[in-house]
């Protein structure tokens, strides 16, 4: 029978991660707020003689490619910066997060790399440091904070090393419907569409709507969303790159859709549903409306999850 010390060593030689998809910006809360959705990238990792990956699920060709792998590159870089030995890993990846579609896939991958480095390098980092390291690489903390903490988060960087995060549990039920187009959109391209300056009126409107949005989420006020999700900072400039957005915004307040916003930098669109509505009926209405406008998208029913990566 193995001793307790032997069992502990074996446990340290493997780890399981489940990191949720995330939707950032949430309309007016640009680069500040995000929410976690209840579909995941799941990773089983164990110490091995050499690096290997077995991938299943979405985009398995990308997930299973050893070269320039975002998880493994982050893992190596964190350990090397901490002057820790780089233990080769055998990974099993089961991915449900669309890559390059505004659903937080890169934040989840970078967090996975950081979390694996913390585990196998015995770094003993706090949540703020783990989120901060991933956020520094992402260049903003919204997706990383929601992915690690779950629920809804408002975050900012505190220096270069750590993030300051407020974790919010929404009141009531918040069913969501994510519309994902076939084509991807690089975050860098979406960033290039933004102006370098905004008017005072646009800034004030976004601050007001962001506060209204947080109040709606924390008080369960679905009826406020159509106005609370209004944005003047990024969505108007990205609409040409993300044609699903203006099309689906036409359905706000009808067909069981309380509000719609670009998911992250796009091109996917996140719809907040009336909790009394039938998801199947809403999906049919969305599909018909898109078809009338010459558009199509995969529709993913989901909801806000309180489970983040730190729940491993």
Buried (B, 14 or more C-beta within 10 A) or exposed (E): EEEEEEEEEEEEBBBEBBBBBBBBBBBBBBBBBBBBBBBBBBBBBBBBEEBEBEBEBBBBEBBBEEEEBBBBBBBBBBBEEEEBEBBEBBBBBBBBBBBBBBBBBBBBBBBBBBBBBBBBBEBEBEBBBBBBBBBBBBEBBBBBBBBBBBBBBBBBBEEEEBBBBEBBEBEEEBBBBBBBBEEBBEBEEBEEBBEEEBEEEBEEBBEBBBEBBBEBBBEBBBEBBBBBBBBBBBBBBBBEBBBBBBBBBEBBBEBBBBBBBBBBBBBBBBBBBBBEBEBEEBBEBBBEBBEEBEBEBEBBBBBBBBBBBBBE
